[in-house]
Amino acid sequence: MRTLRSGILALAAVALLAFAGNAYAFHSGGVAECGGCHSMHSPAAGGTFLLVGTDQSSACLTCHQNAADTGPSSYHISTAPGSLGVGQAPLQRGPGGDFGWIKKDYSFTVRGTVTNEDGDTHGHNIIANDFDYFVDGTNASAPGGSGFPSAQLACNSCHDPHGQYRRLASGAVSKTGGSIYASGSYNGTTAAANEPTATEAVGVYRLLAGAGYTKDGVTFNGVPAAKVPSTYNRTEATTQTRTSYGNSSAPGHVSWGNWCGTCHPDMHSSGNYVHPVDEDLGSTVAQIYGQYVKTGDMTGAAGSSFTSLVPFVKNTGDYLALGALAVNNDTQLGGPGTSDQVACLSCHRAHASGWEYALRWNMEGEFMTYNSLYPGTDTTPTVLQFARGRLGAETQAAYYDRPVTKFASYQRVLCNKCHAKD
């Protein structure tokens, strides 16, 4: 006899499949049906809050991971362990990255010295015991000063699982002021889709924690602005997926740097020698970004210079304008203007990546490509300091399957997209 819990999950799965074209069908910008995450009579044994998982992140991964996946799949953010053997890269290609990279440890020898690259260093180590995600073995607390304990890191540390924050027609974000009728995260099929009306609100981007949201000693001051295409978890072998990050000054909003700084305040505090964020790029950097194609090639045009490996923040809070840029068909590849900004997500992925520190590219070597190949232990010549224990296919997967021809034969790191020192 089927249990109540299994029946609820089956119904939730059917609902999600029925709306496969709309990635926001389950949450719809706000709180989902209670039975999708909680079970009144058969919750997970040993868990809390009547959740269907033994902890908060496990409850999330009940839907956001699927062992049957063979490639990028809709709202999935994690690859199951059975698909993460030696030489196998995580499958998901969403803008935030696949948490599966956290499970990929690498060891390699360079000039006689053995180097270990722990998976812990690849991103945010969420605690999801049901899915083999455990406490960060590298950092006891959030790097950068807040003291947020690694042992408490969960999906709901950054996302409001009940989706109470909403964007109103006035542009403000609040926890009240009209019911949420749509996600608010996506570009929509028309300009008005996924936008608030005079009487109805939309959810904030990705159910992110907003002003007053407190978790384990840290309190958020607002939500940042963004839009993404509804089909966002996909290979970028042919065209790129553009997440359109914005900067709104409307009530209830904060910049992307300030939002990340909730847990990592010292990363950008006065007196630290760290990369600036939430600052205008200025004319020089904006011009370099537009001209830079790859190492040794500065013949690019600003109108076709965008790369999702080095995204930037549009200095606008106009969600309609942000939505127009959020596409996956390479029709919106315009580079930055002088008042557009650099953010944490210009260099890092929000969840995890194939490289240390959740970076979008490998910073632990001077070359991203070598001899017109992605470095790997299986390529010739084998350059172990650039392969870092990976197969060439794993390196390519970390760059979301881009053909190696997108880069120079000896491509140097993508700091040069803004600085052109290569």
C-alpha positions as CSV (number, residue, x, y, z in Angstrom):
1,M,0.0,0.0,0.0
2,R,1.4,3.4,-1.0
3,T,2.1,5.7,1.9
4,L,0.7,9.2,2.1
5,R,4.1,10.7,1.6
6,S,4.8,8.7,-1.6
7,G,1.4,9.7,-2.9
8,I,2.0,13.3,-2.3
9,L,5.4,13.2,-4.0
10,A,3.9,11.4,-6.9
11,L,1.3,14.0,-7.4
12,A,3.9,16.8,-7.1
13,A,6.0,15.0,-9.8
14,V,2.9,14.8,-12.1
15,A,2.2,18.5,-11.6
16,L,5.8,19.4,-12.4
17,L,5.8,17.3,-15.6
18,A,2.5,18.7,-16.7
19,F,4.0,22.2,-16.6
20,A,7.5,21.2,-17.9
21,G,7.5,24.2,-20.2
22,N,7.1,26.5,-17.2
23,A,10.0,26.0,-14.8
24,Y,8.1,28.0,-12.2
25,A,5.0,25.8,-12.0
26,F,5.5,24.3,-8.5
27,H,6.6,27.4,-6.6
28,S,5.0,30.0,-8.8
29,G,6.9,32.7,-7.1
30,G,5.7,32.0,-3.6
31,V,4.8,29.3,-1.2
32,A,4.1,26.0,-3.0
33,E,1.5,23.4,-1.9
34,C,2.4,22.4,1.7
35,G,2.3,18.7,0.8
36,G,5.1,19.0,-1.7
37,C,7.6,19.6,1.1
38,H,5.9,18.5,4.3
39,S,4.0,15.3,5.2
40,M,1.5,15.5,8.1
41,H,1.5,11.8,8.9
42,S,4.7,10.3,7.4
43,P,7.6,12.7,7.4
44,A,11.1,11.6,7.1
45,A,12.2,9.6,10.1
46,G,14.6,11.6,12.3
47,G,13.8,14.8,10.6
48,T,12.2,18.0,11.7
49,F,9.3,20.3,10.7
50,L,7.4,17.4,9.2
51,L,9.6,17.6,6.1
52,V,9.8,14.9,3.5
53,G,13.6,15.0,3.9
54,T,15.6,14.6,7.1
55,D,16.8,18.2,6.8
56,Q,15.9,21.3,4.9
57,S,18.2,20.8,1.9
58,S,17.3,17.2,1.6
59,A,13.6,18.2,1.3
60,C,14.6,20.6,-1.6
61,L,16.7,18.0,-3.4
62,T,13.7,15.6,-3.3
63,C,12.6,17.5,-6.4
64,H,15.8,19.4,-7.4
65,Q,17.8,16.2,-8.0
66,N,16.9,13.2,-10.2
67,A,19.0,10.1,-10.4
68,A,17.5,9.4,-13.9
69,D,19.0,12.5,-15.4
70,T,21.5,12.0,-18.3
71,G,22.0,15.7,-19.0
72,P,20.8,19.2,-17.9
73,S,17.2,19.0,-16.8
74,S,14.9,21.9,-16.0
75,Y,15.0,22.9,-12.3
76,H,17.6,20.3,-11.2
77,I,20.6,21.8,-9.4
78,S,22.4,18.6,-8.4
79,T,23.7,15.4,-10.0
80,A,23.1,12.1,-8.2
81,P,26.2,10.2,-7.0
82,G,25.7,7.4,-9.4
83,S,26.6,9.8,-12.3
84,L,29.7,11.2,-10.6
85,G,32.3,8.5,-11.0
86,V,36.0,9.1,-11.8
87,G,36.2,11.2,-14.9
88,Q,32.5,12.0,-14.9
89,A,31.4,15.7,-14.7
90,P,28.2,16.8,-13.0
91,L,25.3,17.1,-15.5
92,Q,23.5,20.3,-14.7
93,R,24.3,23.6,-16.5
94,G,22.2,26.1,-14.7
95,P,23.6,29.6,-14.1
96,G,24.2,28.8,-10.4
97,G,26.1,25.6,-11.2
98,D,25.7,22.0,-10.1
99,F,26.2,21.2,-6.4
100,G,27.7,17.9,-7.6
101,W,31.0,19.5,-8.2
102,I,31.4,19.6,-4.4
103,K,31.7,15.8,-4.5
104,K,34.5,15.9,-7.0
105,D,37.9,15.7,-5.3
106,Y,41.0,15.8,-7.5
107,S,44.7,14.9,-6.8
108,F,47.6,15.5,-9.1
109,T,51.4,15.9,-9.0
110,V,53.1,19.0,-10.4
111,R,56.9,19.2,-10.3
112,G,57.1,16.4,-7.8
113,T,54.6,17.9,-5.4
114,V,51.2,16.2,-4.8
115,T,48.3,18.7,-4.7
116,N,44.8,17.8,-3.4
117,E,41.9,19.8,-4.6
118,D,39.0,19.0,-2.3
119,G,35.5,19.2,-3.6
120,D,34.7,21.3,-0.6
121,T,36.4,24.2,-2.3
122,H,34.1,24.1,-5.3
123,G,31.2,26.0,-3.8
124,H,28.6,26.2,-1.1
125,N,28.6,23.1,1.0
126,I,24.9,22.6,1.7
127,I,23.9,20.1,4.3
128,A,21.7,17.5,2.7
129,N,22.3,14.2,4.5
130,D,19.8,12.2,2.4
131,F,21.8,13.1,-0.7
132,D,25.4,12.8,0.7
133,Y,26.1,16.5,1.1
134,F,27.8,17.1,4.4
135,V,29.6,19.8,6.4
136,D,32.4,21.8,4.7
137,G,35.7,20.2,5.7
138,T,37.6,23.3,4.7
139,N,35.8,26.3,6.3
140,A,34.1,26.1,9.7
141,S,32.3,29.3,8.9
142,A,31.5,31.5,5.9
143,P,34.8,32.9,4.5
144,G,34.8,36.6,4.9
145,G,33.7,37.4,8.4
146,S,30.1,36.9,9.3
147,G,30.7,33.8,11.3
148,F,27.8,32.0,9.7
149,P,28.4,28.3,10.7
150,S,29.1,25.9,7.9
151,A,27.3,23.1,9.8
152,Q,24.1,25.1,9.4
153,L,24.3,25.9,5.7
154,A,21.2,24.9,3.8
155,C,19.2,25.9,0.8
156,N,17.0,28.0,3.1
157,S,20.1,29.9,4.3
158,C,19.8,32.0,1.0
159,H,16.3,31.2,-0.3
160,D,13.0,31.8,1.5
161,P,11.3,28.4,1.2
162,H,7.9,29.9,1.8
163,G,8.4,32.6,-0.8
164,Q,6.9,35.4,1.1
165,Y,8.8,38.2,-0.6
166,R,7.0,39.8,-3.5
167,R,7.6,42.5,-6.0
168,L,4.7,45.1,-6.3
169,A,3.6,47.3,-9.1
170,S,5.3,50.2,-7.4
171,G,8.6,48.4,-7.8
172,A,9.0,47.8,-4.1
173,V,9.6,44.4,-2.5
174,S,7.5,43.5,0.5
175,K,6.1,40.6,2.4
176,T,2.6,41.9,1.9
177,G,0.6,43.9,-0.6
178,G,-1.2,41.6,-2.9
179,S,-1.2,37.9,-3.7
180,I,1.7,36.4,-5.8
181,Y,0.4,35.1,-9.1
182,A,3.6,34.4,-11.0
183,S,7.3,33.7,-10.5
184,G,8.9,37.0,-11.4
185,S,12.2,35.3,-12.2
186,Y,11.6,34.7,-15.9
187,N,11.5,36.8,-19.0
188,G,8.0,35.6,-20.0
189,T,6.4,35.1,-23.4
190,T,5.3,38.7,-23.5
191,A,6.6,41.9,-21.9
192,A,3.9,41.9,-19.2
193,A,4.2,38.3,-18.3
194,N,5.7,37.6,-14.9
195,E,5.3,41.3,-14.0
196,P,3.1,42.7,-11.2
197,T,-0.3,44.2,-11.9
198,A,-2.1,46.9,-10.0
199,T,-3.6,44.3,-7.7
200,E,-1.3,41.3,-7.9
201,A,2.4,40.7,-7.1
202,V,5.1,38.5,-8.5
203,G,7.7,36.6,-6.6
204,V,11.3,37.9,-6.2
205,Y,14.2,36.4,-8.2
206,R,14.7,32.8,-7.2
207,L,12.8,33.2,-3.9
208,L,15.9,34.9,-2.5
209,A,15.9,36.0,1.1
210,G,14.8,39.6,1.6
211,A,14.8,42.3,4.2
212,G,14.5,41.0,7.7
213,Y,15.1,37.3,6.7
214,T,17.3,35.9,9.5
215,K,19.1,32.6,9.5
216,D,21.7,31.5,12.1
217,G,22.8,35.0,13.2
218,V,22.7,36.8,9.8
219,T,20.0,39.1,8.6
220,F,19.4,40.0,5.0
221,N,18.6,43.6,4.0
222,G,16.8,43.1,0.8
223,V,16.8,41.2,-2.5
224,P,18.8,41.8,-5.7
225,A,17.2,42.2,-9.1
226,A,17.5,39.7,-12.0
227,K,15.7,37.8,-14.7
228,V,16.5,34.6,-16.5
229,P,15.1,32.8,-19.5
230,S,12.5,30.1,-18.6
231,T,14.8,27.4,-20.2
232,Y,18.0,28.1,-18.3
233,N,19.5,24.8,-17.4
234,R,21.0,23.8,-20.7
235,T,24.3,23.2,-22.5
236,E,26.0,26.3,-23.9
237,A,27.7,24.3,-26.6
238,T,26.0,26.3,-29.3
239,T,24.3,29.4,-27.7
240,Q,24.7,31.0,-24.3
241,T,22.2,31.3,-21.5
242,R,22.1,34.9,-20.4
243,T,21.0,35.7,-16.8
244,S,20.2,39.4,-16.7
245,Y,21.4,40.8,-13.4
246,G,20.2,44.3,-12.4
247,N,20.6,46.9,-9.8
248,S,17.4,48.4,-8.3
249,S,17.1,51.2,-5.8
250,A,13.4,50.5,-5.2
251,P,12.5,49.7,-1.5
252,G,13.3,46.2,-0.5
253,H,16.1,45.8,-3.0
254,V,19.9,45.6,-2.4
255,S,22.8,45.3,-4.8
256,W,24.2,41.9,-5.6
257,G,27.4,42.6,-3.7
258,N,25.5,43.7,-0.6
259,W,23.3,40.6,-0.8
260,C,26.3,38.2,-1.0
261,G,28.0,40.3,1.7
262,T,25.3,39.3,4.2
263,C,27.4,36.2,4.9
264,H,30.7,37.4,3.5
265,P,31.0,41.1,4.6
266,D,34.8,41.2,5.0
267,M,35.3,40.2,1.4
268,H,34.6,43.8,0.4
269,S,35.1,45.8,3.6
270,S,37.1,49.0,3.7
271,G,40.8,48.4,4.0
272,N,40.9,44.9,2.5
273,Y,42.7,44.4,-0.7
274,V,39.9,42.8,-2.6
275,H,38.2,43.1,-5.9
276,P,35.7,46.0,-6.0
277,V,32.0,45.1,-6.5
278,D,28.9,47.2,-7.1
279,E,31.1,49.8,-8.8
280,D,30.7,51.2,-12.3
281,L,32.9,49.6,-14.9
282,G,33.8,52.9,-16.4
283,S,34.7,53.7,-19.9
284,T,38.0,51.8,-20.0
285,V,36.8,48.5,-18.7
286,A,33.6,48.7,-20.7
287,Q,35.6,49.3,-23.9
288,I,38.0,46.4,-23.2
289,Y,35.1,44.0,-22.5
290,G,33.5,45.0,-25.8
291,Q,36.7,44.5,-27.8
292,Y,38.1,41.4,-26.1
293,V,37.4,38.1,-28.0
294,K,40.1,35.9,-26.7
295,T,43.8,36.0,-25.9
296,G,45.6,38.1,-28.5
297,D,42.3,39.1,-30.2
298,M,40.9,42.5,-29.5
299,T,38.8,42.8,-32.6
300,G,35.4,42.3,-31.0
301,A,32.4,44.5,-31.3
302,A,30.6,45.8,-28.2
303,G,27.2,44.7,-29.5
304,S,28.2,41.0,-29.6
305,S,30.7,40.8,-26.7
306,F,28.7,39.3,-23.8
307,T,29.8,36.0,-22.3
308,S,28.1,34.2,-19.6
309,L,31.5,33.2,-18.2
310,V,31.9,36.9,-17.3
311,P,28.5,38.4,-16.7
312,F,27.9,41.9,-15.5
313,V,25.2,43.8,-13.8
314,K,23.1,46.2,-15.8
315,N,22.7,49.4,-13.8
316,T,18.9,49.4,-14.0
317,G,16.0,48.3,-11.9
318,D,13.7,48.1,-14.9
319,Y,12.6,44.5,-14.8
320,L,11.0,44.7,-18.3
321,A,14.4,45.8,-19.6
322,L,16.1,43.0,-17.7
323,G,13.6,40.5,-19.0
324,A,14.3,41.5,-22.6
325,L,18.0,40.6,-22.1
326,A,17.3,37.2,-20.5
327,V,17.5,34.9,-23.5
328,N,19.3,31.7,-24.5
329,N,19.4,32.2,-28.3
330,D,22.3,34.6,-28.6
331,T,20.1,37.5,-29.7
332,Q,21.1,39.6,-26.8
333,L,24.9,39.7,-26.6
334,G,25.5,43.4,-26.0
335,G,28.4,44.3,-23.8
336,P,28.3,46.7,-20.8
337,G,27.9,50.4,-20.7
338,T,30.1,52.6,-18.6
339,S,27.6,52.7,-15.7
340,D,27.1,48.9,-15.7
341,Q,28.7,47.1,-12.8
342,V,30.9,44.3,-11.6
343,A,29.5,41.9,-9.0
344,C,30.4,38.8,-7.1
345,L,28.6,36.7,-9.8
346,S,30.8,38.2,-12.5
347,C,33.5,35.7,-11.4
348,H,31.7,33.2,-9.2
349,R,28.7,30.8,-9.5
350,A,26.1,31.0,-6.8
351,H,26.0,27.3,-6.0
352,A,29.2,25.6,-7.2
353,S,31.4,25.2,-10.2
354,G,34.0,23.0,-11.7
355,W,36.8,25.1,-10.2
356,E,38.0,26.2,-6.8
357,Y,36.1,28.9,-4.9
358,A,33.1,28.4,-7.2
359,L,34.9,30.5,-9.9
360,R,33.6,30.4,-13.5
361,W,37.0,29.6,-14.9
362,N,40.2,28.0,-13.6
363,M,42.4,30.5,-11.8
364,E,44.9,28.0,-10.6
365,G,47.0,28.1,-13.8
366,E,47.8,30.5,-16.5
367,F,46.2,28.6,-19.3
368,M,42.5,27.7,-19.7
369,T,43.3,26.0,-23.0
370,Y,46.6,24.6,-24.1
371,N,47.7,23.7,-27.6
372,S,44.1,24.2,-28.8
373,L,42.8,21.6,-26.3
374,Y,41.1,21.7,-23.0
375,P,43.7,20.5,-20.5
376,G,43.2,17.0,-19.3
377,T,45.2,14.0,-18.0
378,D,44.2,12.3,-21.3
379,T,45.4,15.1,-23.6
380,T,48.7,15.4,-25.4
381,P,50.9,17.1,-24.2
382,T,49.7,16.4,-20.7
383,V,50.0,19.6,-18.7
384,L,49.2,18.5,-15.2
385,Q,49.2,21.9,-13.6
386,F,46.4,23.0,-16.0
387,A,44.5,19.7,-16.1
388,R,44.5,19.5,-12.2
389,G,43.5,15.9,-12.2
390,R,40.6,16.2,-14.7
391,L,39.9,14.6,-18.0
392,G,39.6,17.0,-20.9
393,A,35.9,16.3,-21.0
394,E,35.5,17.4,-17.4
395,T,37.3,20.7,-18.1
396,Q,35.0,21.3,-21.1
397,A,32.0,20.5,-18.9
398,A,33.1,23.1,-16.4
399,Y,32.9,25.6,-19.2
400,Y,29.4,24.4,-20.0
401,D,30.4,22.4,-23.1
402,R,31.8,25.3,-25.1
403,P,33.9,24.2,-28.1
404,V,37.5,24.8,-27.4
405,T,37.6,27.0,-30.6
406,K,35.7,29.7,-28.6
407,F,39.1,30.4,-27.0
408,A,42.6,31.1,-28.2
409,S,44.9,28.1,-28.7
410,Y,46.7,29.2,-25.5
411,Q,43.9,31.0,-23.7
412,R,44.8,32.7,-20.5
413,V,42.4,33.4,-17.6
414,L,39.2,35.4,-18.1
415,C,40.2,38.2,-15.8
416,N,41.5,39.5,-19.1
417,K,37.9,40.0,-20.4
418,C,37.9,43.2,-18.4
419,H,41.7,43.8,-18.0
420,A,43.3,42.6,-21.2
421,K,46.7,41.8,-19.7
422,D,47.3,38.7,-21.9
